């Protein structure tokens, strides 16, 4: 069972290897990764069931895109904090994500320090 005092995270990204890497980085930092999903719809369903503290959400997803899922996540009864992840981090995309309610933005490729800094900053907001 997870330590309830530690933050909980769901990772939504269509890249299996990246989801595994993110989960490993977060677990090494004592953050509970409680689930992951390869598309936005599955990730949204997980969030409706598990109420994570934070969601790491890729912008480019099959089906509903990350920005669409962001909007739906923020309408949940207990909305998670969201950090967007993308390899296409144009100024417009970053601005749109942040003005839409994301608490942070991580550009791919990233290192563990950058990911953890964004996660910690989002959890404190």
N, CA, C and O of each residue as an XYZ file, in Angstrom:
500
protein
N       0.837     -1.190      0.000
C       0.000      0.000      0.000
C       0.880      1.252      0.000
O       1.989      1.257      0.533
N       0.354      2.298     -0.608
C       1.112      3.542     -0.704
C       1.060      4.328      0.585
O       0.070      4.283      1.316
N       2.130      5.047      0.860
C       2.180      5.952      1.996
C       1.279      7.143      1.676
O       1.554      7.890      0.736
N       0.220      7.324      2.438
C      -0.767      8.365      2.159
C      -0.206      9.778      2.316
O      -0.798     10.734      1.817
N       0.923      9.920      3.001
C       1.485     11.247      3.198
C       2.282     11.723      1.977
O       2.615     12.904      1.878
N       2.581     10.826      1.068
C       3.360     11.188     -0.117
C       2.413     11.571     -1.248
O       1.319     11.018     -1.357
N       2.833     12.529     -2.102
C       1.967     12.922     -3.213
C       1.748     11.761     -4.187
O       2.617     10.911     -4.378
N       0.564     11.753     -4.794
C       0.228     10.715     -5.777
C       0.194     11.322     -7.175
O      -0.245     12.454     -7.376
N       0.674     10.527     -8.137
C       0.806     11.008     -9.512
C       0.275      9.954    -10.479
O       0.444      8.751    -10.274
N      -0.370     10.439    -11.536
C      -0.726      9.601    -12.688
C       0.012     10.184    -13.895
O       0.008     11.396    -14.106
N       0.641      9.315    -14.680
C       1.393      9.717    -15.868
C       0.571      9.333    -17.102
O       0.185      8.176    -17.264
N       0.307     10.322    -17.975
C      -0.438     10.069    -19.208
C       0.465     10.460    -20.381
O       0.712     11.640    -20.629
N       0.948      9.441    -21.092
C       1.830      9.657    -22.242
C       1.723      8.435    -23.133
O       1.635      7.313    -22.636
N       1.728      8.637    -24.439
C       1.580      7.504    -25.354
C       2.870      6.721    -25.553
O       2.860      5.669    -26.193
N       3.975      7.215    -25.017
C       5.270      6.539    -25.140
C       5.505      5.667    -23.893
O       5.743      6.180    -22.799
N       5.433      4.350    -24.080
C       5.572      3.406    -22.968
C       6.901      3.557    -22.244
O       6.948      3.548    -21.014
N       7.975      3.694    -23.004
C       9.308      3.819    -22.399
C       9.385      5.087    -21.563
O       9.943      5.077    -20.465
N       8.827      6.177    -22.075
C       8.863      7.434    -21.336
C       8.021      7.346    -20.059
O       8.427      7.853    -19.013
N       6.858      6.710    -20.139
C       6.034      6.530    -18.927
C       6.809      5.763    -17.863
O       6.779      6.116    -16.684
N       7.501      4.713    -18.289
C       8.294      3.905    -17.362
C       9.427      4.735    -16.758
O       9.681      4.656    -15.557
N      10.101      5.522    -17.578
C      11.201      6.376    -17.113
C      10.698      7.409    -16.104
O      11.306      7.599    -15.050
N       9.591      8.075    -16.426
C       9.033      9.086    -15.522
C       8.664      8.440    -14.184
O       8.974      8.976    -13.120
N       8.004      7.295    -14.249
C       7.600      6.600    -13.015
C       8.821      6.260    -12.168
O       8.790      6.414    -10.947
N       9.879      5.807    -12.796
C      11.101      5.446    -12.088
C      11.724      6.670    -11.409
O      12.129      6.602    -10.249
N      11.797      7.781    -12.132
C      12.364      9.017    -11.582
C      11.552      9.472    -10.367
O      12.115      9.835     -9.335
N      10.229      9.446    -10.503
C       9.372      9.915     -9.409
C       9.439      8.987     -8.199
O       9.495      9.448     -7.059
N       9.434      7.693     -8.451
C       9.508      6.749     -7.330
C      10.834      6.888     -6.584
O      10.875      6.785     -5.358
N      11.911      7.122     -7.323
C      13.218      7.334     -6.679
C      13.201      8.590     -5.805
O      13.982      8.702     -4.860
N      12.309      9.534     -6.123
C      12.189     10.773     -5.347
C      11.102     10.651     -4.276
O      10.697     11.647     -3.677
N      10.634      9.422     -4.043
C       9.647      9.164     -2.990
C       8.266      9.735     -3.308
O       7.543     10.169     -2.412
N       7.912      9.730     -4.583
C       6.587     10.176     -5.022
C       5.846      8.950     -5.537
O       6.394      8.173     -6.319
N       4.610      8.774     -5.105
C       3.810      7.602     -5.488
C       3.213      7.760     -6.878
O       2.339      8.600     -7.090
N       3.682      6.956     -7.821
C       3.038      6.886     -9.124
C       1.985      5.797     -8.998
O       2.309      4.613     -8.901
N       0.718      6.208     -8.999
C      -0.358      5.256     -8.718
C      -0.943      4.622     -9.970
O      -1.640      3.610     -9.890
N      -0.659      5.219    -11.139
C      -1.166      4.644    -12.392
C      -0.544      5.383    -13.557
O       0.049      6.451    -13.401
N      -0.696      4.779    -14.746
C      -0.309      5.476    -15.964
C      -1.252      5.055    -17.085
O      -1.921      4.025    -17.005
N      -1.286      5.870    -18.123
C      -2.173      5.598    -19.257
C      -1.490      6.034    -20.542
O      -0.663      6.946    -20.547
N      -1.854      5.360    -21.641
C      -1.242      5.656    -22.932
C      -2.082      6.599    -23.781
O      -1.656      6.987    -24.868
N      -3.278      6.979    -23.303
C      -4.085      7.955    -24.036
C      -4.899      8.783    -23.042
O      -5.049      8.416    -21.876
N      -5.409      9.888    -23.525
C      -6.090     10.828    -22.650
C      -7.360     10.292    -22.024
O      -7.626     10.534    -20.846
N      -8.147      9.565    -22.801
C      -9.414      9.051    -22.282
C      -9.184      8.085    -21.126
O      -9.863      8.163    -20.103
N      -8.227      7.175    -21.287
C      -7.912      6.221    -20.220
C      -7.345      6.952    -19.005
O      -7.661      6.606    -17.866
N      -6.515      7.955    -19.245
C      -5.950      8.733    -18.150
C      -7.016      9.499    -17.388
O      -6.977      9.567    -16.160
N      -7.967     10.077    -18.108
C      -9.060     10.801    -17.464
C      -9.877      9.865    -16.585
O     -10.247     10.217    -15.464
N     -10.154      8.680    -17.095
C     -10.916      7.688    -16.322
C     -10.162      7.316    -15.035
O     -10.766      7.227    -13.966
N      -8.859      7.101    -15.140
C      -8.046      6.801    -13.951
C      -8.119      7.934    -12.927
O      -8.216      7.693    -11.723
N      -8.071      9.158    -13.419
C      -8.116     10.314    -12.516
C      -9.474     10.416    -11.821
O      -9.550     10.820    -10.661
N     -10.539     10.051    -12.526
C     -11.879     10.071    -11.934
C     -12.023      9.008    -10.852
O     -12.833      9.155     -9.938
N     -11.239      7.939    -10.954
C     -11.307      6.846     -9.984
C     -10.336      7.021     -8.821
O     -10.651      6.645     -7.692
N      -9.154      7.589     -9.087
C      -8.068      7.579     -8.101
C      -7.736      8.936     -7.480
O      -7.010      8.983     -6.487
N      -8.234     10.021     -8.023
C      -8.006     11.369     -7.491
C      -6.544     11.657     -7.149
O      -6.220     11.874     -5.982
N      -5.650     11.663     -8.153
C      -4.232     11.935     -7.874
C      -4.021     13.400     -7.480
O      -4.841     14.267     -7.783
N      -2.912     13.649     -6.804
C      -2.537     15.027     -6.482
C      -2.041     15.747     -7.734
O      -2.250     16.949     -7.900
N      -1.378     14.983     -8.614
C      -0.737     15.572     -9.785
C      -0.862     14.628    -10.972
O      -0.829     13.406    -10.821
N      -1.006     15.221    -12.163
C      -0.986     14.455    -13.413
C       0.113     15.024    -14.290
O       0.204     16.236    -14.490
N       0.949     14.132    -14.811
C       1.925     14.507    -15.841
C       1.283     14.128    -17.159
O       1.007     12.953    -17.399
N       1.043     15.105    -18.014
C       0.201     14.930    -19.198
C       0.917     15.370    -20.467
O       1.313     16.528    -20.601
N       1.076     14.437    -21.389
C       1.659     14.746    -22.694
C       0.661     15.568    -23.496
O      -0.545     15.345    -23.387
N       1.134     16.506    -24.292
C       0.229     17.300    -25.132
C      -0.243     16.481    -26.323
O      -1.425     16.499    -26.665
N       0.686     15.757    -26.960
C       0.343     14.996    -28.163
C      -0.044     13.576    -27.789
O       0.810     12.743    -27.488
N      -1.342     13.313    -27.812
C      -1.853     11.991    -27.464
C      -2.783     11.505    -28.563
O      -3.404     12.311    -29.255
N      -2.883     10.181    -28.728
C      -3.876      9.675    -29.676
C      -5.279      9.949    -29.137
O      -5.502      9.908    -27.927
N      -6.214     10.225    -30.029
C      -7.568     10.548    -29.570
C      -7.599     11.978    -29.071
O      -7.070     12.880    -29.720
N      -8.216     12.186    -27.925
C      -8.281     13.526    -27.343
C      -6.879     13.994    -26.990
O      -6.125     13.261    -26.349
N      -6.522     15.201    -27.398
C      -5.194     15.732    -27.116
C      -5.044     16.159    -25.672
O      -6.021     16.264    -24.932
N      -3.813     16.402    -25.286
C      -3.510     16.756    -23.913
C      -4.203     18.015    -23.426
O      -4.628     18.079    -22.272
N      -4.325     19.028    -24.295
C      -4.983     20.262    -23.862
C      -6.471     20.030    -23.615
O      -7.046     20.615    -22.696
N      -7.095     19.183    -24.425
C      -8.504     18.844    -24.214
C      -8.671     18.093    -22.886
O      -9.588     18.373    -22.114
N      -7.772     17.136    -22.635
C      -7.826     16.363    -21.388
C      -7.558     17.281    -20.189
O      -8.178     17.120    -19.138
N      -6.641     18.237    -20.343
C      -6.363     19.201    -19.274
C      -7.654     19.888    -18.844
O      -7.949     19.974    -17.652
N      -8.420     20.374    -19.811
C      -9.672     21.047    -19.501
C     -10.638     20.145    -18.749
O     -11.316     20.586    -17.821
N     -10.698     18.875    -19.153
C     -11.601     17.928    -18.482
C     -11.118     17.600    -17.072
O     -11.925     17.462    -16.153
N      -9.802     17.475    -16.901
C      -9.247     17.186    -15.569
C      -9.573     18.306    -14.587
O      -9.889     18.053    -13.425
N      -9.494     19.547    -15.067
C      -9.707     20.689    -14.187
C     -11.176     20.858    -13.805
O     -11.493     21.637    -12.906
N     -12.070     20.142    -14.472
C     -13.496     20.189    -14.142
C     -13.902     19.092    -13.159
O     -15.051     19.046    -12.721
N     -12.965     18.208    -12.811
C     -13.285     17.127    -11.878
C     -13.614     17.708    -10.501
O     -13.162     18.805    -10.171
N     -14.401     16.979     -9.691
C     -14.743     17.459     -8.350
C     -13.502     17.760     -7.496
O     -13.502     18.708     -6.711
N     -12.467     16.963     -7.649
C     -11.194     17.197     -6.951
C     -10.101     17.244     -8.023
O      -9.389     16.262     -8.232
N      -9.972     18.400     -8.705
C      -9.032     18.461     -9.830
C      -7.575     18.316     -9.401
O      -7.151     18.922     -8.417
N      -6.809     17.512    -10.141
C      -5.383     17.386     -9.838
C      -4.618     18.597    -10.370
O      -5.101     19.321    -11.240
N      -3.447     18.797     -9.846
C      -2.526     19.752    -10.455
C      -1.968     19.044    -11.680
O      -1.790     17.826    -11.668
N      -1.690     19.803    -12.741
C      -1.245     19.190    -13.992
C       0.037     19.853    -14.478
O       0.148     21.078    -14.518
N       1.008     19.009    -14.848
C       2.221     19.473    -15.512
C       2.202     18.869    -16.906
O       2.123     17.651    -17.064
N       2.276     19.722    -17.906
C       2.272     19.263    -19.292
C       3.687     18.859    -19.705
O       4.681     19.382    -19.202
N       3.739     17.907    -20.641
C       5.014     17.432    -21.181
C       4.892     17.446    -22.702
O       3.886     16.992    -23.246
N       5.903     17.961    -23.388
C       5.861     17.935    -24.845
C       7.235     18.133    -25.447
O       8.085     18.831    -24.895
N       7.432     17.507    -26.586
C       8.641     17.724    -27.364
C       8.469     18.908    -28.298
O       9.444     19.411    -28.857
N       7.230     19.355    -28.467
C       6.924     20.502    -29.330
C       6.546     21.688    -28.460
O       5.386     22.096    -28.402
N       7.541     22.228    -27.790
C       7.283     23.284    -26.819
C       7.467     24.665    -27.443
O       8.374     25.410    -27.069
N       6.605     24.996    -28.391
C       6.644     26.350    -28.936
C       6.102     27.294    -27.873
O       5.405     26.874    -26.949
N       6.431     28.566    -28.013
C       5.959     29.556    -27.039
C       4.432     29.534    -26.952
O       3.869     29.649    -25.864
N       3.762     29.386    -28.100
C       2.295     29.350    -28.109
C       1.759     28.155    -27.321
O       0.816     28.290    -26.541
N       2.362     26.994    -27.528
C       1.887     25.789    -26.827
C       2.080     25.918    -25.320
O       1.187     25.574    -24.546
N       3.223     26.405    -24.912
C       3.494     26.569    -23.478
C       2.514     27.574    -22.893
O       1.919     27.321    -21.845
N       2.342     28.705    -23.555
C       1.432     29.746    -23.070
C       0.002     29.214    -22.988
O      -0.693     29.449    -21.999
N      -0.435     28.500    -24.023
C      -1.789     27.943    -24.027
C      -1.980     26.972    -22.870
O      -3.000     27.015    -22.183
N      -1.003     26.099    -22.655
C      -1.106     25.122    -21.564
C      -1.187     25.825    -20.213
O      -2.015     25.468    -19.375
N      -0.340     26.813    -20.001
C      -0.297     27.497    -18.707
C      -1.543     28.362    -18.487
O      -2.066     28.417    -17.373
N      -2.017     29.032    -19.527
C      -3.223     29.850    -19.362
C      -4.471     28.978    -19.257
O      -5.508     29.435    -18.778
N      -4.377     27.725    -19.701
C      -5.506     26.797    -19.594
C      -5.569     26.115    -18.234
O      -6.527     25.397    -17.946
N      -4.551     26.333    -17.388
C      -4.603     25.790    -16.038
C      -3.481     24.845    -15.648
O      -3.435     24.382    -14.508
N      -2.567     24.548    -16.579
C      -1.429     23.698    -16.216
C      -0.554     24.442    -15.209
O      -0.418     25.663    -15.283
N       0.034     23.710    -14.275
C       0.880     24.312    -13.244
C       2.342     24.335    -13.641
O       3.170     24.922    -12.945
N       2.665     23.692    -14.766
C       4.047     23.656    -15.211
C       4.146     23.018    -16.575
O       3.165     22.493    -17.102
N       5.342     23.067    -17.146
C       5.570     22.539    -18.487
C       6.980     21.973    -18.539
O       7.940     22.654    -18.178
N       7.108     20.732    -18.986
C       8.410     20.085    -19.117
C       8.632     19.786    -20.596
O       7.783     19.187    -21.255
N       9.787     20.211    -21.105
C      10.113     20.010    -22.507
C      10.894     18.718    -22.673
O      11.871     18.484    -21.963
N      10.456     17.859    -23.632
C      11.192     16.640    -23.974
C      12.302     17.034    -24.938
O      12.084     17.930    -25.753
N      13.459     16.427    -24.892
C      13.885     15.499    -23.847
C      14.211     16.276    -22.578
O      14.610     17.439    -22.636
N      14.040     15.631    -21.446
C      14.302     16.269    -20.166
C      15.188     15.350    -19.343
O      15.349     14.172    -19.663
N      15.763     15.899    -18.278
C      16.521     15.060    -17.349
C      15.738     14.962    -16.044
O      14.746     15.665    -15.852
N      16.180     14.105    -15.169
C      15.466     13.867    -13.913
C      15.339     15.151    -13.099
O      14.289     15.399    -12.507
N      16.373     15.960    -13.058
C      16.344     17.190    -12.260
C      15.268     18.150    -12.755
O      14.550     18.742    -11.950
N      15.151     18.308    -14.070
C      14.135     19.215    -14.629
C      12.732     18.694    -14.343
O      11.840     19.465    -13.989
N      12.538     17.394    -14.494
C      11.229     16.802    -14.232
C      10.848     16.986    -12.765
O       9.741     17.428    -12.456
N      11.762     16.648    -11.873
C      11.475     16.758    -10.437
C      11.248     18.205    -10.007
O      10.404     18.473     -9.152
N      11.988     19.128    -10.587
C      11.793     20.550    -10.258
C      10.390     20.996    -10.641
O       9.733     21.702     -9.876
N       9.928     20.589    -11.818
C       8.576     20.968    -12.268
C       7.503     20.321    -11.398
O       6.505     20.958    -11.061
N       7.708     19.056    -11.036
C       6.752     18.343    -10.193
C       6.679     18.977     -8.809
O       5.586     19.224     -8.301
N       7.826     19.241     -8.195
C       7.855     19.842     -6.857
C       7.230     21.231     -6.872
O       6.481     21.584     -5.961
N       7.531     22.026     -7.904
C       6.968     23.373     -7.995
C       5.444     23.310     -8.125
O       4.735     24.089     -7.488
N       4.940     22.391     -8.943
C       3.494     22.266     -9.146
C       2.802     21.819     -7.867
O       1.716     22.305     -7.550
N       3.406     20.915     -7.140
C       2.801     20.411     -5.902
C       2.740     21.494     -4.820
O       1.884     21.435     -3.937
N       3.635     22.475     -4.880
C       3.657     23.539     -3.876
C       2.664     24.644     -4.181
O       2.305     25.415     -3.290
N       2.210     24.736     -5.433
C       1.314     25.826     -5.839
C      -0.065     25.618     -5.280
O      -0.957     26.434     -5.515
